[in-house]
Amino acid sequence: MAYTLNQIVKKIEDYGNQHAQIKFVLYGDVVDHLSQGEVTYPAFFFNMSGVSILAKQITFTFSLYFMDRQIENTEEIEVMSDQLLICQDIIAFIRDNANEWLVSENIPMEFFVESEPDVLAGVKADVTLTLSSINNRCQIPV
């Protein structure tokens, strides 16, 4: 049985909620939620940034955002370093062989610093998951 999008999102949310250092997990638009001010840090946001159907596969690309508030006395590099470690932990969960998907070998990452609504620093990772897909019209309900 292949995972549905809902099941994939739930599994990634569960990974975030299981991590001892992550205090807030959300699938959805990062910017909209940050502006509402209801976030406890360190936070993990993710959203789907693309999907493709191949001959016998389907790929989902997710953007993962790991962030924390940069307190005045905290070095920016310290916050980024901590968030990179958390990011690596979540990617290890996602890469677990028990999952029914394959994870891209190369995961592009970039660091960021935001000043609105809080001074935040963190890392963004783009992860592509590939799942088997029958792509058989006989599977379509009538």
RAGIWO-V714802 format. One record per residue. D_LAST is the distance of its C-alpha to the last C-alpha in Angstrom with 1 decimal. Layout:
BEGIN
D_LAST
D_LAST
END
This chain:
BEGIN
20.0
20.3
21.4
19.5
21.7
22.5
23.7
25.8
27.4
28.2
29.8
32.0
32.9
34.0
36.1
37.8
38.5
39.9
42.5
45.8
46.9
43.8
44.2
41.3
37.7
35.2
32.0
32.2
34.6
38.0
40.1
38.7
39.3
42.7
43.9
43.2
45.7
44.0
44.0
46.0
47.1
46.5
43.0
39.8
37.2
34.3
31.5
29.0
30.6
28.1
25.0
24.3
21.6
23.4
22.5
21.9
22.8
22.4
25.6
26.5
29.9
31.5
34.9
36.9
39.9
42.7
45.5
48.6
51.2
54.3
57.2
60.4
62.3
59.3
59.2
56.1
56.0
56.0
52.9
51.1
52.2
50.9
47.5
47.2
47.8
45.1
42.7
43.6
42.9
39.4
38.7
40.0
37.5
34.6
35.9
36.1
34.9
33.0
30.3
27.3
28.2
30.9
33.2
35.0
38.6
40.0
39.4
41.1
43.1
45.3
47.7
47.9
50.2
49.3
51.9
49.7
49.2
50.9
52.5
49.8
49.8
47.2
45.0
41.6
39.6
36.5
34.4
31.6
29.2
27.3
24.4
22.6
19.1
17.1
15.6
13.4
10.3
9.3
9.2
6.5
3.8
0.0
END
